[in-house]
Amino acid sequence: MKKSALLLVVSLFLFASAAASFADAPFHIGIATLTVSQAEDTYRGAEYMVKKYGDTSSGGMIKHITMPDNFMQEMETTISQIAGLADDPKIKAIVVVEAIPGTTEALRRVKEKRKDIICLTGSPQEDPNVISSVADYSVASDKIIRGYLNIYAAKKLGAKTFVIISFPRHMSYELQARRRAIFEEACKDLGLKYVFETAPDPVSDVGVAGAQQFILEKVPAWINKYGKDTAFFCTNDAQTEPLLRQVAKYGAIFIEPDLPSPLMGYPGAFGIDLKKEAGNWPAIMDKVEKTVIAAGGKGRMGTCSYSQSWATVCALTEYGKQIVEKKAKLGKPKDLLECYDTYTPGAKWFIRPYTELGTGVTNKKYQLIYQDTYIFGKGYLKLTSVKVPEKYLNLKK
């Protein structure tokens, strides 16, 4: 990863040197993310873009806002925050990652005010056709293909049981529900036992702390019940940290987070200080890998070498910037992939348009993306070369 590290260091130096000399930006880009406690990677991605292109308050290009943690109960706050970005006459693009419930209405209000604003969303939590009714372009993790690949990877690591941990709100989402069905079917086909365990929703009355405590208490019992050769997967970012801690402690298997990243859960779970490595993903991976191996996770725990959430914030922001500057074309996947490549040297991304299961209609405004999985102490699983059986792409929820 030395070449990748060098490229990132050079990139950091170039924009750090330029940071001190920001003139008034010719236009602004608004970025809306959740807070560090709900989705750290997206927040850090926005921070990175602020460092690169400057904050609007100091003459730069980026206006970063955070959406409320308790967003289901504070949806109107989310809507008004995002819609409020359009009040800035210099705003030319708005990026929302994760596009939580309420984003569609927020962007509808944006378009009512300013049809010229380019609206880009990442990790939408509203159905593809709903968000695509107002967003100009959306990118989501390819939960369909990854649904099969997670089970394939689990078997490759010796898992006999696969446990998904989630709650009703997430299971009401189209892609989450389809992935759950794929998990179950793939387990049947590949010879693993499938288990669904229900956990509290962090945006319910128990809050993030209560939801995390539930995981800490339940995982040891689940491992005792299903055995150490059990691969665990949870759909919520906030619950990933306690899950990782217990999986390592009790010797189970963890393929990757819902939105894979070396920063997703690992630093908090294992007390990893990454201040010196900030922004240098190869260095981050190296330090996380050594720590996880020392904690007993060698060959049984993994993630992706770059955070998809972080990369999506950066790539969509860059994409929006280039569209405004007429250096990229809206709706052209190749141009978007080049933006991903800019921020993830050495990584390979695969992108395809979403096809609605019921109608067979392809939605070119909604793209699905994924990268290979890296297992600590083992290396890449080369999942991007695995042929996913056609039936999984059309499996109903």
KEKE-3310 file (N, C-alpha, C; in steps of 0.2 Angstrom, whole numbers, plus 5000, padded with zeros to 4 digits):
npx = (5004:5011:5012:4999:4998:5008:5002:4991:4997:5003:4992:4986:4995:4995:4982:4982:4992:4986:4975:4977:4976:4963:4952:4937:4925:4919:4907:4896:4895:4884:4885:4877:4877:4876:4879:4895:4893:4882:4886:4901:4910:4904:4904:4917:4921:4915:4922:4935:4933:4930:4942:4949:4943:4939:4929:4913:4912:4924:4927:4928:4922:4914:4899:4895:4883:4875:4864:4850:4853:4842:4834:4822:4812:4814:4811:4806:4816:4827:4823:4821:4834:4841:4834:4836:4849:4847:4845:4856:4862:4873:4875:4876:4876:4870:4874:4869:4873:4872:4857:4844:4827:4816:4824:4820:4808:4815:4823:4814:4808:4820:4821:4810:4813:4825:4828:4839:4849:4860:4856:4863:4863:4869:4869:4854:4840:4827:4815:4822:4814:4807:4817:4823:4814:4816:4830:4845:4855:4859:4868:4871:4876:4879:4869:4862:4871:4881:4874:4874:4888:4893:4888:4895:4908:4908:4907:4919:4927:4925:4913:4898:4886:4876:4872:4861:4858:4846:4832:4814:4812:4824:4822:4811:4815:4817:4829:4836:4827:4827:4840:4841:4833:4841:4852:4846:4842:4855:4862:4855:4858:4872:4875:4874:4868:4854:4850:4840:4841:4833:4836:4836:4830:4841:4836:4825:4816:4826:4838:4855:4864:4857:4854:4867:4871:4863:4868:4881:4877:4870:4877:4888:4880:4873:4884:4888:4876:4875:4888:4906:4910:4902:4896:4893:4882:4877:4864:4865:4875:4879:4878:4888:4901:4901:4897:4909:4918:4914:4914:4927:4932:4925:4928:4921:4915:4917:4913:4912:4907:4890:4891:4906:4921:4937:4937:4924:4918:4929:4940:4934:4930:4942:4950:4959:4970:4970:4974:4987:4987:4976:4966:4975:4973:4979:4988:4980:4973:4983:4987:4975:4973:4984:4981:4968:4972:4980:4970:4964:4957:4962:4961:4948:4940:4935:4934:4932:4945:4945:4933:4917:4907:4914:4921:4911:4905:4915:4917:4905:4904:4915:4911:4899:4905:4913:4903:4896:4907:4907:4915:4912:4899:4882:4874:4883:4890:4904:4911:4908:4914:4928:4929:4928:4939:4949:4949:4952:4965:4971:4961:4947:4932:4915:4901:4884:4868:4852:4839:4822:4814:4800:4795:4805:4811:4825:4833:4842:4846:4849:4862:4872:4885:4901:4915:4930:4932:4942:4951:4958:4974:4974:4970:4964:4948:4945:4932:4926:4928:4920:4907:4891:4876:4863:4850:4849:4850:4837:4829:4815:4809)
npy = (4994:5006:5014:5020:5026:5036:5044:5049:5056:5066:5072:5077:5087:5096:5101:5106:5116:5125:5129:5140:5150:5153:5161:5170:5158:5153:5147:5138:5122:5112:5101:5088:5078:5065:5065:5062:5052:5044:5041:5041:5040:5047:5060:5063:5062:5074:5083:5082:5087:5100:5104:5103:5111:5122:5131:5139:5150:5156:5160:5149:5134:5124:5121:5113:5104:5096:5083:5079:5067:5059:5057:5052:5056:5069:5074:5085:5095:5090:5091:5105:5110:5104:5109:5123:5126:5130:5143:5150:5160:5156:5143:5128:5115:5101:5089:5074:5063:5051:5048:5051:5046:5059:5066:5066:5074:5086:5089:5091:5103:5110:5110:5117:5129:5132:5126:5124:5119:5105:5090:5077:5061:5050:5033:5031:5031:5030:5023:5018:5023:5033:5043:5045:5053:5066:5068:5071:5062:5046:5036:5020:5007:4991:4981:4970:4962:4961:4955:4941:4939:4941:4930:4920:4924:4922:4908:4905:4908:4899:4899:4892:4897:4911:4926:4939:4955:4967:4978:4983:4996:4997:4985:4989:4995:4995:4989:4984:4975:4966:4962:4955:4944:4938:4935:4924:4915:4912:4907:4894:4889:4888:4881:4886:4890:4900:4915:4927:4941:4952:4969:4983:4999:5012:5025:5025:5026:5020:5025:5028:5024:5014:5005:5001:4995:4984:4976:4973:4965:4955:4948:4939:4929:4925:4920:4909:4901:4899:4895:4897:4898:4907:4920:4937:4950:4967:4979:4992:5007:5012:5001:4994:4995:4990:4977:4972:4972:4962:4951:4949:4947:4935:4926:4925:4927:4941:4948:4960:4978:4985:4996:4996:4999:5004:5013:5011:5007:5000:5008:5013:5002:4995:5004:5012:5024:5036:5048:5053:5046:5051:5053:5046:5032:5019:5019:5019:5007:4998:5000:4997:4984:4978:4980:4973:4960:4957:4957:4946:4943:4939:4933:4931:4943:4958:4971:4984:4992:5005:5017:5016:5025:5037:5039:5040:5053:5061:5058:5061:5075:5080:5076:5083:5096:5096:5094:5106:5114:5110:5099:5086:5075:5075:5060:5051:5037:5033:5045:5048:5037:5040:5050:5043:5036:5046:5049:5036:5029:5015:5006:4996:4999:4994:4997:4999:5001:5003:4990:4989:4977:4972:4978:4977:4988:4998:5010:5023:5034:5030:5022:5007:5002:4994:4987:4977:4965:4965:4954:4954:4950:4940:4945:4952:4945:4944:4946:4953:4947:4936:4926:4930:4921:4923:4922:4928:4941:4944:4940:4940:4950)
npz = (5000:4999:4988:4987:4999:4997:4987:4993:5003:4996:4990:5001:5005:4995:4995:5008:5008:5000:5007:5015:5007:5002:4990:4988:4985:4969:4969:4980:4989:4997:5011:5019:5033:5045:5063:5072:5081:5076:5063:5059:5048:5037:5042:5044:5031:5026:5033:5028:5015:5018:5023:5011:5001:5008:5021:5019:5027:5028:5016:5008:4999:5004:5013:5028:5036:5050:5053:5065:5078:5083:5072:5067:5075:5074:5061:5054:5057:5051:5038:5036:5039:5028:5017:5020:5015:5002:5003:5002:4989:4982:4982:4973:4972:4982:4993:5001:5014:5026:5017:5025:5031:5026:5018:5004:5005:5009:4998:4989:4992:4991:4977:4973:4977:4970:4955:4949:4957:4960:4966:4975:4982:4995:5001:5003:5013:5010:4998:4982:4970:4976:4982:4970:4963:4966:4969:4959:4957:4964:4975:4982:4993:4986:4991:4986:4978:4988:4998:4994:4993:5006:5013:5006:5009:5022:5023:5017:5027:5036:5043:5051:5055:5051:5058:5057:5064:5067:5066:5065:5058:5049:5042:5034:5024:5006:5000:5011:5015:5004:5004:5016:5013:5003:5011:5018:5008:5002:5013:5014:5001:5002:5013:5027:5043:5045:5055:5062:5073:5083:5088:5098:5091:5088:5087:5094:5110:5118:5114:5107:5117:5124:5114:5111:5123:5124:5113:5118:5129:5124:5114:5119:5124:5112:5105:5113:5111:5097:5094:5091:5077:5070:5060:5062:5058:5057:5054:5058:5061:5074:5082:5078:5084:5098:5094:5087:5097:5106:5097:5094:5107:5111:5101:5089:5071:5060:5045:5038:5041:5039:5031:5025:5032:5039:5049:5054:5068:5073:5078:5090:5096:5099:5105:5097:5093:5080:5076:5071:5059:5052:5038:5030:5022:5019:5030:5041:5039:5041:5055:5061:5057:5064:5077:5078:5075:5086:5096:5094:5082:5070:5054:5055:5056:5047:5034:5022:5013:5011:5017:5012:5015:5018:5007:4998:5002:4999:4985:4979:4982:4975:4962:4961:4961:4949:4940:4940:4936:4923:4920:4921:4918:4922:4928:4922:4925:4923:4925:4938:4945:4942:4951:4963:4962:4963:4977:4983:4980:4973:4976:4969:4961:4958:4949:4946:4938:4947:4947:4947:4957:4955:4943:4934:4929:4925:4935:4931:4938:4950:4957:4961:4971:4975:4984:4986:4999:5014:5024:5040:5043:5033:5020:5004:4999:4986:4981:4971:4959:4960:4953:4954:4957:4945:4950:4963:4960:4957:4967:4977:4991)
capx = (5000:5015:5010:4993:5000:5011:4997:4987:5001:5004:4986:4985:5000:4993:4976:4984:4995:4981:4970:4978:4975:4956:4949:4930:4924:4914:4900:4896:4892:4881:4885:4873:4879:4874:4885:4900:4890:4878:4889:4907:4914:4902:4905:4924:4922:4913:4928:4940:4931:4930:4949:4952:4940:4938:4923:4910:4912:4930:4928:4929:4917:4909:4895:4894:4878:4874:4857:4850:4854:4836:4831:4815:4807:4815:4812:4805:4822:4831:4820:4822:4841:4844:4831:4839:4855:4846:4844:4862:4862:4879:4874:4875:4875:4869:4876:4867:4875:4867:4851:4840:4820:4815:4828:4816:4804:4819:4826:4808:4808:4826:4820:4804:4816:4830:4828:4846:4854:4861:4855:4866:4862:4872:4866:4847:4836:4820:4815:4825:4810:4805:4822:4825:4809:4819:4837:4847:4859:4860:4873:4870:4880:4876:4867:4860:4877:4885:4871:4877:4895:4894:4888:4901:4914:4907:4908:4926:4931:4923:4907:4893:4880:4876:4867:4859:4855:4842:4826:4809:4813:4828:4819:4805:4818:4817:4836:4838:4823:4829:4847:4839:4830:4846:4856:4843:4843:4862:4863:4852:4862:4879:4875:4875:4862:4853:4847:4838:4840:4830:4839:4832:4832:4845:4832:4819:4817:4832:4843:4861:4868:4854:4855:4874:4872:4859:4873:4886:4875:4867:4882:4891:4875:4872:4890:4887:4871:4877:4895:4911:4910:4896:4897:4888:4881:4872:4863:4866:4882:4880:4879:4894:4907:4900:4897:4916:4922:4912:4916:4934:4933:4923:4931:4917:4917:4914:4915:4912:4901:4885:4895:4912:4927:4942:4934:4917:4917:4935:4944:4931:4930:4948:4954:4964:4971:4972:4976:4993:4985:4970:4966:4979:4969:4983:4991:4974:4972:4989:4986:4969:4975:4989:4977:4963:4976:4982:4964:4962:4953:4966:4958:4940:4937:4937:4931:4935:4951:4942:4926:4912:4903:4918:4922:4905:4904:4921:4916:4899:4905:4919:4907:4895:4909:4915:4897:4895:4912:4907:4921:4909:4892:4877:4871:4888:4894:4911:4914:4907:4919:4934:4929:4929:4946:4953:4950:4953:4970:4972:4954:4943:4925:4911:4895:4879:4861:4847:4834:4817:4812:4793:4794:4811:4813:4831:4834:4849:4848:4851:4868:4874:4892:4904:4923:4932:4933:4949:4951:4964:4979:4973:4971:4958:4945:4944:4925:4924:4928:4915:4901:4885:4871:4858:4843:4850:4848:4830:4826:4810:4810)
capy = (5000:5012:5019:5023:5031:5042:5048:5052:5062:5072:5076:5081:5092:5101:5105:5109:5122:5129:5131:5146:5156:5153:5167:5169:5153:5156:5144:5134:5116:5110:5094:5086:5072:5064:5067:5057:5046:5040:5039:5044:5041:5052:5066:5064:5064:5081:5087:5081:5091:5107:5105:5103:5117:5128:5132:5145:5155:5159:5161:5143:5132:5119:5122:5107:5104:5089:5081:5076:5060:5057:5060:5050:5061:5076:5074:5092:5098:5088:5094:5112:5111:5103:5114:5129:5127:5133:5150:5153:5160:5153:5135:5125:5108:5099:5082:5072:5056:5046:5052:5048:5048:5066:5069:5067:5080:5091:5090:5093:5110:5113:5111:5122:5136:5133:5120:5124:5116:5098:5086:5071:5058:5043:5028:5033:5026:5030:5018:5021:5027:5039:5047:5047:5058:5073:5068:5070:5056:5043:5030:5016:5001:4986:4976:4964:4958:4960:4950:4935:4939:4941:4923:4917:4925:4919:4901:4904:4909:4893:4900:4887:4900:4918:4930:4946:4959:4973:4980:4984:5002:4995:4980:4991:4998:4990:4986:4981:4969:4962:4959:4950:4938:4935:4931:4918:4910:4910:4902:4888:4886:4887:4876:4889:4891:4908:4917:4934:4943:4959:4973:4990:5004:5018:5031:5024:5029:5018:5029:5025:5021:5008:5000:4998:4991:4978:4972:4971:4960:4949:4944:4933:4923:4922:4915:4903:4898:4897:4893:4902:4898:4911:4926:4941:4956:4971:4985:4999:5009:5013:4995:4990:4995:4984:4970:4970:4971:4956:4946:4948:4944:4928:4922:4923:4930:4947:4949:4968:4982:4987:5001:4994:5004:5003:5017:5009:5003:4997:5012:5014:4995:4993:5010:5014:5031:5037:5055:5054:5043:5054:5055:5041:5026:5014:5019:5018:5000:4995:5001:4994:4977:4975:4980:4968:4953:4957:4956:4939:4943:4937:4928:4931:4949:4961:4977:4987:4996:5012:5018:5018:5031:5043:5040:5043:5060:5065:5057:5065:5082:5081:5075:5089:5102:5095:5095:5113:5117:5107:5095:5080:5075:5072:5054:5047:5033:5033:5051:5047:5032:5043:5054:5039:5034:5051:5048:5030:5026:5007:5002:4995:5000:4991:5001:4997:5004:4999:4988:4987:4970:4971:4980:4976:4994:5000:5017:5025:5039:5026:5018:5003:5001:4990:4986:4970:4964:4963:4951:4956:4944:4936:4949:4953:4939:4944:4945:4957:4942:4930:4926:4930:4918:4927:4922:4932:4948:4945:4937:4945:4951)
capz = (5000:4999:4983:4989:5005:4994:4983:4998:5007:4991:4989:5008:5005:4990:4997:5014:5006:4996:5012:5018:5002:4999:4988:4988:4980:4964:4970:4986:4989:5004:5013:5025:5036:5052:5068:5073:5085:5072:5056:5059:5042:5033:5045:5043:5024:5025:5036:5023:5009:5020:5023:5004:4997:5013:5023:5016:5032:5027:5009:5004:4994:5007:5019:5031:5042:5053:5055:5072:5079:5084:5066:5065:5079:5072:5054:5051:5058:5046:5032:5036:5038:5021:5013:5021:5011:4996:5004:5000:4982:4979:4982:4966:4973:4989:4994:5008:5015:5023:5015:5030:5030:5026:5013:4998:5006:5009:4992:4985:4994:4988:4970:4973:4978:4965:4951:4946:4962:4958:4972:4975:4989:4996:5006:5004:5017:5007:4992:4976:4966:4980:4982:4963:4961:4967:4968:4952:4956:4971:4976:4988:4993:4982:4996:4983:4977:4994:5002:4993:4994:5013:5015:5002:5013:5029:5022:5016:5033:5041:5047:5051:5056:5050:5061:5056:5069:5065:5069:5060:5053:5044:5037:5030:5018:5000:4999:5017:5015:4999:5006:5021:5009:5000:5016:5020:5003:5001:5018:5012:4996:5004:5019:5033:5047:5045:5061:5063:5079:5084:5093:5099:5086:5092:5087:5098:5117:5122:5112:5105:5122:5126:5109:5111:5129:5122:5110:5123:5134:5120:5109:5122:5124:5106:5103:5117:5109:5090:5093:5089:5070:5069:5057:5064:5054:5060:5049:5061:5062:5081:5086:5076:5089:5103:5091:5086:5104:5109:5093:5096:5114:5112:5096:5083:5065:5058:5039:5037:5043:5034:5026:5027:5033:5045:5054:5056:5074:5075:5083:5097:5099:5102:5108:5092:5092:5073:5075:5067:5053:5049:5031:5026:5023:5020:5037:5045:5039:5044:5062:5063:5056:5069:5083:5078:5076:5093:5100:5092:5076:5064:5049:5057:5056:5041:5032:5016:5014:5011:5019:5007:5017:5018:4999:4994:5003:4995:4978:4977:4982:4969:4956:4960:4959:4942:4935:4940:4932:4917:4919:4922:4916:4927:4926:4919:4930:4923:4928:4946:4947:4942:4957:4968:4961:4966:4984:4985:4976:4974:4977:4963:4963:4953:4949:4941:4940:4951:4943:4952:4956:4953:4936:4929:4926:4927:4937:4930:4943:4957:4956:4967:4971:4980:4983:4989:5007:5017:5031:5044:5044:5028:5014:5001:4997:4979:4980:4965:4954:4961:4949:4959:4953:4943:4954:4968:4958:4956:4973:4981:4999)
cpx = (5004:5014:5004:4994:5003:5007:4993:4991:5002:4998:4984:4989:4998:4987:4977:4987:4991:4976:4971:4977:4968:4954:4941:4928:4918:4907:4901:4893:4890:4882:4881:4875:4876:4880:4890:4897:4885:4881:4896:4910:4911:4904:4913:4925:4920:4919:4933:4939:4931:4938:4952:4949:4938:4930:4920:4911:4919:4932:4929:4922:4912:4906:4893:4889:4877:4867:4856:4850:4847:4831:4824:4810:4808:4816:4811:4812:4827:4829:4822:4829:4843:4841:4834:4845:4853:4845:4850:4862:4868:4879:4872:4874:4874:4870:4873:4869:4875:4860:4845:4832:4819:4819:4824:4812:4809:4822:4820:4808:4814:4824:4814:4807:4821:4831:4835:4851:4854:4861:4858:4865:4866:4869:4859:4844:4829:4821:4818:4821:4808:4811:4824:4820:4811:4826:4840:4851:4860:4865:4872:4874:4876:4874:4864:4866:4880:4881:4873:4884:4897:4893:4893:4907:4914:4909:4916:4930:4929:4917:4902:4886:4881:4870:4866:4856:4852:4836:4821:4810:4818:4825:4813:4808:4819:4824:4838:4834:4825:4836:4845:4837:4836:4851:4853:4844:4850:4864:4861:4857:4869:4880:4876:4868:4860:4849:4846:4837:4838:4834:4835:4835:4835:4841:4826:4820:4823:4838:4849:4864:4864:4854:4862:4874:4868:4864:4878:4884:4873:4872:4885:4886:4873:4878:4890:4882:4872:4884:4900:4912:4903:4898:4891:4888:4876:4871:4864:4873:4884:4881:4885:4900:4906:4900:4905:4919:4920:4914:4923:4935:4931:4924:4926:4919:4913:4917:4917:4906:4896:4888:4902:4917:4931:4940:4928:4918:4924:4939:4941:4931:4936:4953:4960:4964:4974:4973:4981:4991:4979:4971:4971:4977:4973:4986:4986:4973:4977:4989:4980:4970:4979:4985:4972:4966:4978:4977:4961:4958:4956:4962:4950:4937:4939:4933:4933:4941:4950:4935:4922:4909:4908:4920:4917:4903:4909:4919:4910:4900:4910:4915:4902:4899:4911:4909:4896:4900:4912:4912:4918:4902:4888:4874:4876:4892:4902:4914:4913:4913:4926:4935:4931:4937:4951:4954:4952:4959:4971:4966:4951:4936:4921:4904:4890:4872:4857:4842:4828:4814:4805:4792:4799:4814:4820:4831:4841:4851:4850:4856:4870:4881:4895:4912:4924:4933:4940:4948:4958:4968:4978:4973:4964:4955:4944:4937:4922:4924:4924:4909:4895:4879:4865:4851:4843:4848:4841:4826:4821:4811:4805)
cpy = (5006:5017:5023:5028:5037:5047:5052:5058:5068:5076:5080:5087:5098:5105:5109:5116:5127:5132:5138:5152:5155:5160:5165:5164:5155:5153:5140:5127:5114:5103:5093:5079:5071:5065:5061:5051:5041:5037:5043:5045:5046:5059:5068:5065:5071:5085:5087:5086:5098:5109:5106:5109:5123:5128:5139:5151:5159:5160:5155:5141:5128:5122:5115:5108:5097:5089:5078:5069:5056:5059:5058:5054:5068:5077:5081:5096:5096:5091:5101:5114:5110:5108:5121:5131:5130:5140:5154:5154:5157:5146:5133:5118:5106:5091:5080:5064:5055:5050:5048:5050:5056:5069:5070:5073:5087:5094:5093:5101:5114:5115:5116:5129:5137:5126:5119:5120:5108:5095:5079:5068:5051:5039:5030:5028:5026:5026:5022:5025:5033:5044:5050:5052:5065:5073:5067:5064:5053:5037:5027:5010:4995:4980:4970:4960:4956:4955:4943:4934:4939:4934:4919:4918:4922:4911:4900:4905:4903:4894:4894:4891:4908:4921:4937:4950:4966:4974:4982:4990:5000:4990:4982:4995:4993:4986:4982:4974:4964:4958:4953:4943:4934:4932:4924:4913:4908:4906:4895:4885:4884:4883:4879:4890:4898:4909:4925:4936:4950:4963:4980:4995:5010:5024:5030:5027:5026:5022:5025:5021:5014:5003:4997:4993:4984:4973:4969:4965:4954:4945:4938:4927:4920:4917:4909:4898:4895:4894:4898:4903:4901:4918:4931:4947:4960:4977:4992:5001:5010:5007:4991:4989:4990:4977:4968:4968:4964:4950:4944:4944:4937:4924:4920:4926:4936:4948:4956:4971:4983:4991:5000:4999:5003:5007:5015:5004:5001:5001:5012:5007:4993:4998:5012:5021:5032:5044:5056:5051:5046:5056:5050:5034:5020:5013:5017:5010:4996:4995:4997:4986:4974:4975:4974:4961:4952:4955:4949:4938:4941:4931:4928:4937:4954:4968:4978:4991:5003:5012:5020:5024:5037:5044:5042:5050:5064:5064:5061:5072:5084:5081:5081:5095:5101:5096:5103:5117:5114:5102:5087:5080:5071:5065:5049:5043:5033:5039:5051:5042:5035:5048:5050:5037:5039:5051:5041:5026:5019:5003:5002:4995:4997:4995:4999:5000:5000:4997:4986:4980:4968:4972:4978:4982:4996:5008:5019:5031:5036:5021:5013:5002:4997:4989:4979:4971:4962:4960:4952:4949:4939:4939:4950:4946:4939:4943:4948:4952:4936:4931:4925:4927:4923:4927:4926:4940:4949:4942:4942:4945:4947)
cpz = (5000:4994:4984:4994:5002:4991:4988:5002:5002:4990:4995:5008:5001:4992:5004:5013:5003:5001:5014:5013:4998:4997:4989:4983:4975:4965:4977:4985:4996:5005:5019:5027:5043:5057:5069:5077:5081:5065:5056:5052:5037:5036:5044:5035:5022:5028:5031:5017:5012:5021:5016:5001:5002:5015:5020:5021:5031:5020:5004:5001:4998:5013:5022:5037:5044:5055:5062:5072:5080:5078:5064:5069:5077:5065:5051:5052:5053:5039:5031:5036:5031:5016:5013:5017:5005:4996:5002:4992:4978:4979:4975:4966:4980:4989:5001:5008:5023:5022:5019:5028:5031:5021:5006:4999:5006:5002:4987:4986:4991:4980:4969:4973:4972:4961:4949:4951:4960:4965:4971:4982:4989:5002:5008:5008:5015:5000:4986:4972:4970:4980:4975:4960:4961:4966:4961:4951:4963:4970:4982:4987:4990:4987:4993:4982:4983:4999:5000:4995:5002:5016:5012:5006:5019:5028:5021:5022:5038:5045:5046:5051:5054:5053:5059:5061:5066:5068:5063:5055:5047:5039:5033:5024:5012:5000:5005:5017:5010:5001:5011:5018:5006:5005:5017:5015:5002:5007:5016:5006:4997:5010:5026:5037:5047:5051:5060:5070:5079:5089:5093:5093:5090:5091:5090:5105:5120:5120:5110:5111:5124:5121:5109:5117:5127:5118:5114:5127:5130:5116:5113:5122:5118:5103:5107:5114:5102:5089:5090:5081:5068:5066:5059:5059:5057:5055:5052:5063:5070:5085:5083:5081:5095:5101:5090:5092:5106:5104:5094:5102:5115:5106:5090:5077:5063:5051:5037:5040:5037:5029:5028:5027:5039:5050:5057:5062:5077:5080:5090:5100:5103:5104:5103:5091:5084:5071:5070:5060:5049:5042:5026:5027:5023:5027:5042:5045:5042:5052:5065:5063:5062:5076:5084:5079:5083:5098:5098:5086:5070:5060:5050:5057:5050:5040:5025:5017:5014:5014:5014:5008:5016:5010:4996:4995:4999:4987:4975:4977:4976:4963:4955:4958:4952:4937:4935:4936:4925:4915:4919:4920:4921:4924:4922:4924:4929:4926:4936:4948:4947:4949:4963:4968:4964:4973:4987:4981:4978:4974:4970:4965:4957:4954:4944:4943:4943:4947:4948:4951:4953:4946:4931:4926:4929:4929:4936:4934:4949:4955:4962:4966:4977:4979:4987:4996:5009:5023:5034:5045:5038:5021:5011:4999:4990:4977:4973:4959:4954:4957:4954:4954:4951:4947:4960:4966:4957:4961:4976:4988:5002)
residu = (MET:LYS:LYS:SER:ALA:LEU:LEU:LEU:VAL:VAL:SER:LEU:PHE:LEU:PHE:ALA:SER:ALA:ALA:ALA:SER:PHE:ALA:ASP:ALA:PRO:PHE:HIS:ILE:GLY:ILE:ALA:THR:LEU:THR:VAL:SER:GLN:ALA:GLU:ASP:THR:TYR:ARG:GLY:ALA:GLU:TYR:MET:VAL:LYS:LYS:TYR:GLY:ASP:THR:SER:SER:GLY:GLY:MET:ILE:LYS:HIS:ILE:THR:MET:PRO:ASP:ASN:PHE:MET:GLN:GLU:MET:GLU:THR:THR:ILE:SER:GLN:ILE:ALA:GLY:LEU:ALA:ASP:ASP:PRO:LYS:ILE:LYS:ALA:ILE:VAL:VAL:VAL:GLU:ALA:ILE:PRO:GLY:THR:THR:GLU:ALA:LEU:ARG:ARG:VAL:LYS:GLU:LYS:ARG:LYS:ASP:ILE:ILE:CYS:LEU:THR:GLY:SER:PRO:GLN:GLU:ASP:PRO:ASN:VAL:ILE:SER:SER:VAL:ALA:ASP:TYR:SER:VAL:ALA:SER:ASP:LYS:ILE:ILE:ARG:GLY:TYR:LEU:ASN:ILE:TYR:ALA:ALA:LYS:LYS:LEU:GLY:ALA:LYS:THR:PHE:VAL:ILE:ILE:SER:PHE:PRO:ARG:HIS:MET:SER:TYR:GLU:LEU:GLN:ALA:ARG:ARG:ARG:ALA:ILE:PHE:GLU:GLU:ALA:CYS:LYS:ASP:LEU:GLY:LEU:LYS:TYR:VAL:PHE:GLU:THR:ALA:PRO:ASP:PRO:VAL:SER:ASP:VAL:GLY:VAL:ALA:GLY:ALA:GLN:GLN:PHE:ILE:LEU:GLU:LYS:VAL:PRO:ALA:TRP:ILE:ASN:LYS:TYR:GLY:LYS:ASP:THR:ALA:PHE:PHE:CYS:THR:ASN:ASP:ALA:GLN:THR:GLU:PRO:LEU:LEU:ARG:GLN:VAL:ALA:LYS:TYR:GLY:ALA:ILE:PHE:ILE:GLU:PRO:ASP:LEU:PRO:SER:PRO:LEU:MET:GLY:TYR:PRO:GLY:ALA:PHE:GLY:ILE:ASP:LEU:LYS:LYS:GLU:ALA:GLY:ASN:TRP:PRO:ALA:ILE:MET:ASP:LYS:VAL:GLU:LYS:THR:VAL:ILE:ALA:ALA:GLY:GLY:LYS:GLY:ARG:MET:GLY:THR:CYS:SER:TYR:SER:GLN:SER:TRP:ALA:THR:VAL:CYS:ALA:LEU:THR:GLU:TYR:GLY:LYS:GLN:ILE:VAL:GLU:LYS:LYS:ALA:LYS:LEU:GLY:LYS:PRO:LYS:ASP:LEU:LEU:GLU:CYS:TYR:ASP:THR:TYR:THR:PRO:GLY:ALA:LYS:TRP:PHE:ILE:ARG:PRO:TYR:THR:GLU:LEU:GLY:THR:GLY:VAL:THR:ASN:LYS:LYS:TYR:GLN:LEU:ILE:TYR:GLN:ASP:THR:TYR:ILE:PHE:GLY:LYS:GLY:TYR:LEU:LYS:LEU:THR:SER:VAL:LYS:VAL:PRO:GLU:LYS:TYR:LEU:ASN:LEU:LYS:LYS)
# end
